């Protein structure tokens, strides 16, 4: 961690303010937090013109600096996209309260009752690239779940992020939640120093490139939740409906190619390869997708040859690697070798094959006969997401409110002491009570 600077006095003060606000926020009622989110949404709507103008400034500057097309796509926040993000804030406000949920209610003995209740994590630090809509998603989920949030967006979105944060804090100022519950960092020095705020920050969530995630994981003592790669696969099985498979493949790649849930590799069973690729190749060409294939797929019409590197690449662009496989086992082996445990899908009409695929693929999302683009917190009904986790420990997949709470054991007694049970003068009943 020698490359990570110590936090400045100013950053420590700001993080401390977020921490204090989070303590108060964790004591608020469901209604107070929901009202705070609706006030945030109102303020965003009022500031929509200024936010879109700030985004145009970021887009113009980033285009002049040669920002990659995939990041430019993520950076764009027009009126329609902003309206959708604001609606997402309101949807989070309408979700059930994630706090105070009783997960365990057990009588240990007469008058000695144990409960397990959901509580906030505390303060989350989120570092992301080129996604100004992420500011709204993360802020709404954090406030709704009773957590403070320190956010650091990429420099390419600086103007947009500042305009969005100003509106969010303006909205909070009209509610019973302190605006200090949210903070925006603007410099690289601050984002690096954030990694040293153990004791003030409880969880780091990176949203960005493989390099960003790996760097954060290697340079902080704070727990990290996230995913490094989004190498998603679609397997077209021998029993696939060709028309359905083409539709799913096109959507999985082209609906938003810059997203981490877009497919990067297409696996096709050899018995259906000719029929499928004959229909899919012109459809991909019309959508502007460049295909890179193995020898078998090239013999059917894929123009470019794929290399070993293509199976390991998250393009985030209109490029797709194609491989023809002899059977399901080869497809599963390919996904195990090259996949990132993000989202993988199969198109098939064979229920036995479907069951085997969905049980054998160890990814956070495994889909049958539908697009990988559904791997999203909003589409899951979470209102929004703070990110997608590909780790095996929970939370996994799109992380919404449930990923931002932990639990606390609360035990109520009446003068009970452990010595009585050690001596055998009292016995545990361990009787479960209604939740």
N, C-alpha and C positions, 0 to 999 in steps of 0.2 A: 504493500500500500504506500510505498515511498513516493509514487507519482501523484498521490492524492493530497492536496493541500489541507492544512488545518482550517476549520471554519473561522471566519472573521468574527469580531465582536458583534458587528451589525447582523450577520447571519444568525449567530447564536441568539441574539435578542429577538429577531423575527421568528425563529423556530420556537423559542420559548413562548412567544405570544400565541402562536398556533396551538402549542401544547396546552396552555391555560384555557384557551377558547374551547379546545376539544373536551377538556374536563367538564366545562359547563354544558357544552353541547350534549354530552352523554347523559346529562340529567334532564334533558328536555322531553316533552311528551311527544307522542306520535303526531298529534295535531300541530304542535308548534313546528316540528321539522317539515311536515307536509306544507304548511303555510309558507315556510321559508323558501321551499322549492318553487312554489307558485309565484312568489314575489321575485325570485331570480328569473323565472321564465318571462314575467311581465317586463322586467328591466331589460332583458335581452331583446324582446320584441321592440321596445321603445328605442333601443340603440342599434337596431338592425341596419339602418343606412350607414351609420358610422363604422360598424363592424365590417360590412361588405366593402366599403371604401378602403379600410385598412388592409383588407385581404387583397384588393387589387394592387395596392402599393407593394405588398409582399410578393405577389405574383410577378409584377413587372421587374422588381429587383432580382428575384430568383432566376427569372428567365434570362436576364442580362448576364447573370453569373454562371449560366449553364447548368442549372439544377437538373438532375436526371428526370426524364418524363414520368417515371413511376412516382417520384416524390412530388413533382408538380401536380399530378392528379390528386394526391392526398392533401396537398396544400390548399387546393381550391375550395373556397367557401362562398358560394353564390347565394342568392336569395332563397332558392328552393332548398338547398342543402341546409342553410341556416334555419329555415322554418321547420325542417324535419328534426333538427337537433333540439330546437325549442320545444317541439311536441314531445321529444324524448324526455326532456326534463319534467314536463307535466305528467308523463306516464310513470316516471319514477315516483313522483309525489303521490300518485294514486295507488302504488303498490302497498301490500300489507306491511305493517311495522315489523322490521327484522329484529328489533330489540325486545327484551323481556319475554321472549318465547321460552316456555318451560319445556325442556327436553327430557327431564327426569324428575320424578316426584316419588320419593320412597321413604317410608317409615323405617328407621333403623331400630327403633324401640319406641315404646309408648312415650310421647312427648318429645321425641328426637327425630326431626324430619329433615331430609336432605332434598334439595332441589338443584337442578342445573339449568341456568338461565343464560340466554344469549346477551352479549354485551359488546360494545364497540372495541375495535383493535386499539384505537388511540389516535395516532397520526400516521398517515400514509404519505410517502414521497413517490411521485410519479415522474419519470423522465421519458419523454417521447419526442419523435421527430415528425415535423411537417404536418401534423394533424391538429389544426386549431379546434375542430369539433370535439376532439378528445378532452379539451379543457371543460367543456360543458358536461360531457358524459361523466367524467371523473368527479367533478365538483358536485354534481347532483347525487351521485351514488354515495359519495363521502358524507355529505350533510344528512342525507336520508338515513344512513346507517350510524349516525352519531360520531363520525370521525372528522378530525381536522385533516387538511390536505396541503402539501407543499408541492407545487407543480413546476416543472422545468420543461418548456417546449424548445424545439429547435430554433436556431437563430433565423432560419428562413421564414418562420411564422411569427416573428417578434411583434410586429405591429398588430396583427390580428389577435394574438394571445393577450396583449395588453388591453385592447379594446373589449374583448370578451370578459377578462377578469374585472375590469372596471365596472362593467354592467352587473356581473354577478355580485360583487361586493356592494354595489348600490342597492341591489335587490335585498341582500341580507340586512342592510342598514334599516330597511323598512319592516324587518321581522324581529322576532325575539332571539335570533341567533346572531352572535357577533360576527362582523365581517372579518375579524382576525382569524376565523376558523379556516380561511383560505389564504394562501400566499403564492405569488408567482415569482420564480427566479428568472433572471434574464441573461446572466452571463455564464460562460463555460466554467469560470472559476467557482461560481456558486454551485453549479451542478456537481462539480467534482467534490467540493467541500461537503455537499449534502450527504455523500456516502460515509462521512465520518460522524454523522449526527446520531450515533447509537445512544440510546438513552432519551432522545427527544423524538426520534422517528422509529416507528414499530415495524414498518414494512416498506420495501422499495419495489415498485412495479415499473419495469422498463418496457417501453413500446417502441420498437425500432429495429434496426438492422441486427444481424447476427453479431457483428463486431461490438455494437453498443451493449447488447445484453451480456456477452461474454466479459467485456471489460468491467461492467458493474458487478457481476457475480464474483469476479476475481479481486475486487478492490473495496469490499465493504464487509463489515461484521453484521450488518442488518440483514434479516431474512429477505430473500429476493423471490418474487413471484413473476413468472413470465415465460416466454418461449423465444428461442433463438432463431429457429427457421420455420417456414411454412411450406415445406415440400409436400404438397398434397397430391394424391393419386386418384385416378378413376380407372377401374377395371371393367371392361366390357366383356362379359362372359359369353360362352357359347350359346347359352339360352336367352340372350338379350333380345329384346325387340329393337331392331336396328333404328327405326324412326325415333323411338324414345331415347335410345342411347345417344344419337346425334344431338337431339335437343338438350339433353343433360350435359353432354360434353361441351357444347358451344356455350351454354350458360355458365358452366363451371369455370371456363377459361376467360370468357369475354365480357361477362356482365360487369365486372370491375377487376381487370387484370392486376391492378396495383395492390389488391388486398391479399392478406396472408392466407385467406381461405380459397383462393383461386388455384385450380390444379396446375401443376408444373409437369406432370408425367401422365401419359395415357397408355394403359396396358390393354391389349386386345387379344382375345383368344384366337388362335390360328384358324379355327373352323369358321369363324364369322368375320375374320379380318378383311377379306376381299369385299364382302357386301357392305360392311361398316365403313371402311376407309373410302370406298368408291363414292359413298354418299357424304362422308364427313370431310374429305379433303377439299372439295369445292366450297362447302359451307364455311370451313375455316378460312379459306382463301378470301371469300367474300367479306369475312369479318376482319381481315388484315392480319391473321395469325400466321407466323412462320413456323413450319413444322420441321423437326429434326428427328430422323428415325433410324432404327437399326436396319440391317440388310433386308430382312423380310418385309418391313413396311416400305422400304424404298422400292422394292420390286413391285409393289402395288401402286406406287405413285407419290410417296413422300419424297420431296425434292432434295433435301439436305441430309447429310449423314450426321448421326449423333455420336458424340464421344463419351468416354467415361465421365467426364466432367458434367455433361448435360444431365445425367441421372442425379447429380448431387447439387444442382443449381436451383435456387429460388429466383426465377427471372423477374417476377413482379411486372411482367411486360407481355406483349402479344407474341410470345415464343412458347412452344410446347414440344416436349420430347415424347416420342412415340416408340413403343416396343411391342412386337408380336410375341406372345408367350404360348407355350404348348398346352398348359393346363393351369388350374387354380393354384396348385402348389408352387409353380414357378412365379406366379403373380404375387403370392404371399411372401415368398422368399425375397423378391425384389423390394417389396414395401418394407420388410423387416430390415433389409440392408441399407436402403437409401432414404426411407421415410423419416419424418421428424416428429411423429406421433401427434400431429395436429389434427387433420381431417382426411379420411380416405373413404372412397365410395365404390360401390359395385352396381352395375346394371345387369339384372338377370331375372328370368322368369322361373328359375329353378329354386324352390324354397330350401332344399337341402344345401345347395351351394351358397345361397344367401345366408343361411344360419351358420355355416362353417366360416364364411368370410367375416361376418359381424362378430363372431366369438373369437376368431384367431387374430384379427388385426388389433394391436395394442395401441390405439390412438385415442385422443380425448373425444373425437367424434368419428363414428363409423356409420355410414349412410347406405341405404338401399333405395335404388331407383329414384334418386333425387340429386339436385345440385349441391356441391360442397359449399356454395355461397350462403347456405342457410346457417353456417357456423358463425353465429353472431348473437350477441346478447339481446339486441332489440328484437330480432326475429324469434328468439326463444321466449320472448315475453318478459325479459328481465328489465325492460325499459331502456337500458343502456348496458355498457360493460366497461370495466376498468382495464380490461385486457383479456388475452386468452392464455391459459396456462396449459403446457404440455407435460408438466411433471405428473408422476403417478400418484403422489399424495394429494389429497384435496386441498383447496378447490382445483378443479380440472375443467378444461374447456373454457367457454366464455364465462368470465367471472362477474357476477352482478352483486347484489346486496349480500347474498349468503356468503360470499367470499370475503367480505369486509367485516364480519363479526366473528367473535370467538365466544367462549362460554365461561361462566364462573360457577363454582359450587357454593351453595349457600346452605348452611346447616343451622337449624333452630332447635334449641334445647331448653331445659328448665333445671339447670344445675347439674346436668349429666357430667360424669367424669369417666375417663378411660379405665381408671384403676378398678372400678366396680366390675367391668367386663373381664378384665384380666384375672380378677379374683374369683370370677364365676358367680358373683352375687346378683348379676343382671345378665340377661341374654338378649342377643340381637334378634329382631323379628324379620327384618329385611322384607317388608311387605310393600309391594308397589301400590301407589295411590293413583287416582285419576289425574291425568295431565291437566 
